[in-house]
């Protein structure tokens, strides 16, 4: 069974900017995209060891919406968490989380 945790109002998010949220003890980076979707991935950057993914730069690579780490510039898919650019290191994916908006409230499932 999926347990949804309310995190914030959708109006608290700015398009193309990340926000970190603590959901059931897990740091999740949330991103509101220009198309209205809200996507969530681990906030923990496995290459630097810092919780900074929410401060990354949102972009695209082809049709894939991405976030680039502010630390060592690795790039991940925001939809799947797949590492697209390990910059000479072994790729390390981010966990992606289901996100829903219900009645204007962003909800995340981490379990």
C-alpha positions in Angstrom: 0.0 0.0 0.0 1.3 3.4 -0.9 1.4 6.0 1.8 1.2 9.6 0.7 2.7 12.4 2.8 1.5 16.0 2.3 4.5 18.2 1.8 3.5 21.7 0.8 1.0 23.8 -1.2 1.7 23.7 -4.9 1.8 27.5 -4.8 4.9 27.3 -2.6 6.9 25.9 -5.5 8.5 28.1 -8.2 8.7 26.7 -11.8 12.1 25.2 -12.7 13.5 25.7 -9.1 14.1 22.9 -6.6 12.9 22.6 -3.0 14.1 20.1 -0.4 11.6 18.4 1.8 12.0 15.9 4.6 9.5 13.1 4.0 9.4 10.3 6.5 13.1 10.9 7.3 14.2 11.0 3.6 15.4 14.2 1.9 13.5 14.6 -1.4 14.2 17.3 -4.0 11.0 18.5 -5.6 10.8 20.3 -8.9 7.8 22.1 -10.4 8.2 22.0 -14.2 6.8 24.5 -16.7 4.3 22.0 -17.9 2.8 21.7 -14.4 4.2 18.4 -13.4 6.0 18.0 -10.0 8.8 15.5 -9.9 10.8 14.2 -7.0 14.2 12.6 -6.6 16.8 12.0 -3.9 18.2 15.3 -2.6 21.5 13.5 -1.7 24.2 13.8 -4.4 26.0 10.5 -4.4 29.1 12.0 -6.0 29.7 14.8 -3.5 27.9 13.2 -0.5 26.0 16.5 0.1 22.2 17.1 0.2 22.2 19.6 -2.7 20.3 18.2 -5.7 17.4 20.6 -4.9 19.8 23.4 -5.7 20.7 22.0 -9.1 20.0 23.5 -12.5 16.9 22.2 -14.3 17.3 21.6 -18.0 16.7 19.1 -20.8 18.7 16.6 -22.7 16.8 15.8 -25.8 13.3 15.0 -24.5 14.5 14.2 -21.0 14.0 16.7 -18.2 17.2 16.9 -16.2 18.8 18.3 -13.1 22.5 19.1 -12.9 24.3 18.9 -9.6 25.6 22.2 -8.3 28.7 20.4 -6.9 30.4 18.3 -9.6 27.9 18.9 -12.5 26.6 15.3 -12.9 23.3 15.2 -14.8 20.2 13.1 -13.8 16.9 12.5 -15.4 14.2 14.0 -13.2 11.7 11.5 -14.4 13.7 8.3 -13.6 16.6 9.4 -11.5 19.0 7.8 -14.1 22.5 9.3 -14.1 23.1 10.7 -17.6 26.6 12.1 -17.1 29.0 10.7 -14.6 31.9 12.9 -15.8 34.4 10.1 -15.8 33.0 8.3 -12.7 30.8 5.3 -12.5 27.1 6.4 -12.9 25.1 6.5 -9.7 21.4 6.9 -10.1 19.1 8.9 -7.8 15.9 7.3 -6.5 12.8 8.9 -8.0 9.6 9.3 -5.9 6.0 9.3 -6.9 4.5 12.8 -6.5 0.9 13.8 -6.8 -0.9 17.1 -6.4 -4.3 16.8 -4.7 -6.5 19.8 -4.0 -3.4 22.0 -4.5 -1.2 20.1 -2.0 2.0 18.3 -3.2 2.1 14.8 -1.8 5.1 12.4 -2.0 5.3 8.6 -1.4 8.7 7.4 -0.2 7.9 3.9 1.1 
